[in-house]
Amino acid sequence: MHTNNWAVLVCTSRFWFNYRHMANTLSLYRTVKRLGIPDERIILMLADDMACNSRNKFPAQVFNNENHRLNLYGDNVEVDYRGYEVTVENFFRVLTGRHAPAVPRSKRLLSDEGSHVLLYMTGHGGDEFLKFQDSEELQSHDLADAVRQMKEKHRFKELLIMVDTCQAATLFDQLHSPGVLAIGSSMKGENSYSHHLDSDVGVSVVDRFTFYTLAFFERLNMYDNASLSSLFNSYDPNTLMSTAYYRTDLYQRHLDEVPVTNFFGSVMEAIHTDSPYRAHPRKNTDKFKIEKPLGKSLNHDARRTLMNDEDQTETQDKQCPFTQMMNTFHDKLNRIEDVDSLVNYGLAMMLPLLAVSVWLST
């Protein structure tokens, strides 16, 4: 059962003409959520906010298709790292868990040695590098070192790295950690291409590799047994206009035996208990008494009852002089019949209160 799955989804590009990279990432985000991975197990990193770009004809909306039927940037999108937070340093911190103490849990990859982790990256790349926001680069040996640290710190059982960028296969050249499976959209020397242009948006809205990946998953639900082999075999070089690359030598299992939901989906783990909640003992246990059925030993059906309300009130009255005084005052008021006596008694009661207030102010 795939109950401990995590996803790290990274868009590394900025600027309006890279609209498709954000759409790629949001599309895969929607897919893994639909297949059961909850938001608390997804780290979403978006380097730019295309939804609020002044060039966007559809404010607060992002689409991956020219028919505009599906808004990828809906109300339930939780972005963990946005804008200039998407850096190589923060990316490494997410993978390795080396965070400052103030970083909240929502920005941490809290996986363990039993986790299946999906790492998806899209943007502009080249021979053994991937650009982050046109200002810095992620090198293949840096990625390999981060994965090695993850393995040493028991942060995954199996890791699937999926990269949609030019010469994506070269990012995997330095990987040596066991349990890692990698797939790239193109070989060394090849470009990755966009799928189609949206004339209303004015730019391409999705890349080919991600588009056909999404088409494969749209036919599935979280309980389907489609294998990783069927996913890999679905990529056609003629439609991709590039050659998808797979690295499987570090992976111990045969791809025909591994469901795609081992990385792209999840189901909730049900924990069976004998009671709906766990009872915690109270400090003042003397306020409770156990009613024990006659002729039977105490068991789970024994009832815990509170002390009588009148007894509690009487106990509180004995402990608090002010409460005793106020009760006496109320009794006097109930016995007073004429207004003059009521006024005189009220003035008399104000004198001690006035004396106390003067004493406290000095």
C-alpha positions in Angstrom: 0.0 0.0 0.0 1.4 3.4 -1.0 0.6 5.3 2.2 3.9 7.2 2.7 4.4 9.1 -0.5 5.8 12.6 -0.9 6.3 15.0 -3.9 8.7 17.9 -4.5 7.5 19.9 -7.5 9.9 22.7 -8.8 9.4 25.3 -11.5 12.8 27.0 -11.9 11.9 29.7 -14.5 10.8 33.3 -14.3 9.3 35.7 -16.8 6.1 35.7 -18.8 7.6 33.8 -21.9 8.2 30.8 -19.5 4.5 30.6 -18.7 4.5 26.9 -19.7 6.9 25.9 -17.0 4.6 27.1 -14.3 1.7 25.4 -16.1 3.8 22.2 -16.2 4.3 22.2 -12.5 0.8 23.2 -11.5 -0.5 20.4 -13.8 1.5 17.8 -12.1 0.6 19.3 -8.7 -3.1 18.8 -9.6 -2.5 15.3 -10.8 -0.7 14.0 -7.7 -3.4 15.6 -5.5 -6.1 14.0 -7.5 -4.3 10.6 -7.1 -4.3 11.0 -3.3 -1.1 12.8 -2.1 -2.3 15.5 0.4 -1.0 19.0 0.4 0.9 18.4 3.6 3.1 16.0 1.7 3.7 18.2 -1.3 6.4 20.8 -1.5 5.5 23.2 -4.3 8.1 25.7 -5.5 7.1 28.3 -8.1 9.7 30.8 -9.2 7.2 33.3 -10.6 3.5 34.2 -10.3 2.1 34.1 -13.8 -1.5 34.3 -12.5 -1.0 37.9 -11.4 1.2 39.0 -14.2 0.0 42.2 -15.9 0.2 40.5 -19.3 -2.2 37.8 -18.2 -5.6 38.1 -20.0 -7.1 35.9 -17.4 -6.2 37.4 -14.0 -5.6 34.9 -11.2 -5.9 32.0 -13.6 -3.4 29.7 -15.3 -4.2 27.2 -18.1 -2.4 24.4 -19.8 -4.9 24.2 -22.7 -6.2 26.7 -25.1 -9.8 25.7 -24.4 -9.4 27.3 -20.9 -11.6 24.6 -19.2 -9.4 24.0 -16.3 -7.9 26.7 -14.1 -4.8 25.2 -12.6 -4.4 28.1 -10.1 -7.6 27.5 -8.2 -8.5 28.2 -4.6 -6.8 25.1 -3.2 -3.2 25.7 -4.5 -0.7 25.9 -1.6 2.6 27.3 -2.8 5.4 26.6 -0.2 8.2 28.5 -1.9 7.5 31.3 -4.3 9.4 34.0 -6.2 12.9 34.6 -5.0 12.5 31.9 -2.4 13.1 29.4 -5.2 16.8 29.1 -5.1 19.4 26.3 -5.4 20.1 26.7 -1.7 16.5 26.3 -0.6 16.1 23.4 -3.0 19.0 21.6 -1.4 17.7 22.4 2.1 14.3 20.9 1.2 16.0 17.7 0.0 18.5 17.3 2.8 16.4 18.7 5.7 19.0 21.2 6.7 16.6 24.0 7.7 16.8 26.9 10.1 14.8 26.3 13.3 12.2 28.9 12.3 11.2 27.2 9.0 7.7 25.8 9.5 6.8 22.2 8.9 4.8 23.1 5.8 8.1 24.0 4.1 9.9 20.8 5.1 10.1 17.4 3.4 9.4 15.2 6.4 9.9 11.9 4.7 11.6 8.9 6.3 13.3 5.6 5.3 10.0 4.1 4.2 8.9 6.9 1.9 8.5 7.0 -1.8 9.5 10.5 -3.0 8.7 12.1 -6.4 11.0 14.9 -7.5 9.8 16.8 -10.5 11.7 19.7 -12.1 11.0 21.8 -15.1 12.7 24.9 -16.7 15.7 25.6 -18.9 18.7 23.4 -18.9 21.8 22.2 -20.7 24.6 19.7 -20.5 24.6 18.6 -16.8 22.9 21.8 -15.5 19.4 23.3 -14.8 19.0 27.1 -14.5 17.2 28.7 -11.5 15.6 32.0 -12.4 18.3 32.9 -14.9 20.6 33.8 -12.0 22.2 30.5 -10.8 22.5 26.9 -11.9 21.9 23.4 -10.4 24.8 21.2 -11.5 24.5 17.4 -11.9 27.1 16.7 -9.3 25.2 19.0 -6.8 22.0 17.0 -7.4 23.9 13.7 -6.9 25.4 15.0 -3.7 22.0 16.0 -2.3 20.5 12.6 -3.2 23.4 10.9 -1.5 22.8 12.9 1.7 19.1 12.0 1.5 20.0 8.3 1.3 22.5 8.5 4.2 20.0 10.3 6.4 17.3 7.8 5.6 15.0 10.3 3.9 13.6 7.9 1.2 13.2 4.3 0.4 12.7 4.9 -3.3 13.2 8.2 -5.3 11.9 9.0 -8.7 13.4 12.0 -10.4 11.5 13.4 -13.4 13.0 16.3 -15.3 11.4 18.2 -18.3 14.1 20.4 -19.8 16.6 20.4 -22.7 19.3 17.7 -22.3 17.5 16.5 -19.2 19.3 13.1 -19.2 22.6 14.7 -18.4 21.4 15.7 -15.0 21.5 12.1 -14.0 25.1 11.3 -15.0 26.5 11.7 -11.5 23.9 9.7 -9.6 25.2 6.7 -7.6 22.7 6.2 -4.7 20.7 3.0 -4.7 16.9 3.1 -4.9 16.9 6.0 -7.4 15.0 5.9 -10.6 15.3 8.8 -13.1 13.5 9.9 -16.3 14.2 12.9 -18.5 12.4 14.4 -21.4 15.5 14.5 -23.7 18.9 13.0 -24.4 22.2 14.9 -24.5 22.3 17.3 -27.4 18.4 17.3 -27.7 16.0 20.0 -27.0 12.6 19.7 -25.2 9.8 21.4 -27.0 6.5 23.0 -26.1 3.2 21.4 -27.2 1.0 24.3 -28.4 0.5 28.0 -28.3 -2.5 29.7 -26.7 -3.3 32.8 -28.9 -5.3 34.5 -26.0 -2.4 34.1 -23.6 0.2 34.8 -26.3 2.7 32.1 -25.3 3.0 28.3 -25.2 1.1 26.9 -22.2 2.6 23.4 -21.7 5.6 21.3 -22.8 5.3 18.1 -24.8 6.8 15.7 -22.3 4.6 17.0 -19.4 1.5 17.1 -21.7 1.8 13.4 -22.6 2.6 12.5 -19.0 -0.7 14.2 -17.9 -2.6 12.5 -20.7 -1.4 9.1 -19.4 -2.5 9.9 -15.8 -5.9 11.4 -16.8 -7.0 7.8 -17.4 -6.1 6.6 -14.0 -7.2 6.8 -10.4 -5.4 6.1 -7.1 -6.4 2.4 -7.2 -5.2 1.6 -10.7 -2.3 -0.8 -11.1 -0.7 0.7 -14.2 3.0 0.2 -14.0 6.0 2.5 -14.4 6.9 0.4 -17.4 3.6 1.3 -19.1 4.2 5.0 -18.3 7.7 4.9 -19.9 6.5 3.0 -22.9 3.8 5.6 -23.5 6.4 8.2 -24.6 6.6 8.3 -28.4 9.7 10.1 -29.8 7.6 11.3 -32.8 5.1 13.2 -30.6 7.7 14.3 -28.1 10.1 15.5 -30.8 12.9 14.2 -28.4 13.9 11.0 -26.9 12.8 10.3 -23.4 15.6 8.8 -21.3 15.3 6.4 -18.3 18.0 5.4 -15.8 17.1 2.2 -14.0 20.5 0.7 -13.0 20.2 2.1 -9.5 16.7 0.8 -9.0 16.3 -2.7 -7.5 12.8 -3.6 -8.7 11.5 -4.5 -12.2 9.4 -1.6 -13.6 6.6 -4.0 -14.6 6.1 -4.7 -10.9 6.0 -1.1 -9.7 2.6 0.8 -9.9 2.9 4.4 -10.9 0.9 5.2 -7.8 4.0 4.2 -5.8 5.2 7.7 -6.6 2.3 9.7 -8.1 -0.5 8.7 -5.8 -1.3 7.8 -2.2 -4.0 6.3 0.0 -4.7 7.2 3.6 -3.5 4.7 6.2 -6.4 3.6 8.5 -5.5 3.0 12.1 -7.9 0.8 14.0 -8.5 1.5 17.7 -10.8 0.1 20.4 -12.1 3.5 21.3 -12.9 6.7 19.5 -10.4 8.7 21.5 -7.7 8.3 24.1 -8.6 9.4 27.6 -6.1 11.6 29.5 -6.1 11.6 33.3 -6.9 14.8 35.1 -4.9 16.4 37.8 -7.8 16.8 40.2 -9.1 13.3 40.1 -10.8 13.7 43.5 -13.6 15.6 41.8 -14.7 12.4 40.2 -16.1 9.3 41.7 -16.6 5.9 40.0 -20.0 4.3 40.1 -19.4 0.6 40.1 -22.2 -1.8 39.1 -23.3 -4.1 41.9 -21.9 -7.6 41.7 -19.6 -6.8 38.8 -15.9 -5.8 38.6 -14.9 -2.4 37.2 -14.6 -2.5 33.5 -14.6 -0.2 30.5 -18.4 0.3 31.0 -17.9 1.9 34.4 -19.2 5.4 34.5 -17.3 8.4 35.6 -19.6 11.1 37.1 -19.0 14.6 38.4 -19.8 15.6 42.0 -23.1 17.1 42.7 -23.4 20.7 41.5 -24.7 21.8 44.9 -21.7 20.1 46.6 -19.3 21.9 44.2 -20.9 25.2 44.8 -20.8 24.7 48.6 -17.1 23.8 48.4 -16.3 26.9 46.4 -18.3 29.1 48.8 -16.4 27.8 51.8 -13.1 28.6 50.1 -13.9 32.1 48.9 -14.8 34.9 51.4 -15.9 37.3 48.7 -18.4 34.7 47.4 -19.8 34.3 51.0 -20.2 38.1 51.3 -22.0 38.4 48.0 -24.3 35.5 48.9 -25.2 37.3 52.1 -25.8 40.5 50.2 -28.2 38.7 47.8 -30.1 37.2 50.8 -30.5 40.6 52.4 -31.8 42.1 49.1 -34.4 39.3 48.8 -35.7 40.2 52.3 -35.9 44.0 51.8 -39.3 45.3 51.0 -39.1 49.1 50.9 -37.0 51.2 48.6 -35.4 53.4 51.3 -34.0 50.4 53.1 -32.6 49.1 49.8 -30.8 52.4 49.1 -29.4 52.6 52.6 -28.2 49.0 52.5 -26.6 49.6 49.1 -24.7 52.7 50.4 -23.5 50.7 53.4 -22.2 47.9 51.2 -20.2 50.5 49.1 -18.2 51.8 52.1 -16.0 48.7 52.5 -15.5 48.5 48.7 -14.4 52.2 48.8 -12.0 51.6 51.7 -10.4 48.7 49.8 -10.0 50.7 46.6 -8.4 53.6 48.5 -6.0 51.2 50.3 -5.0 49.6 47.0 -4.3 53.0 45.4 -1.9 54.2 48.2 
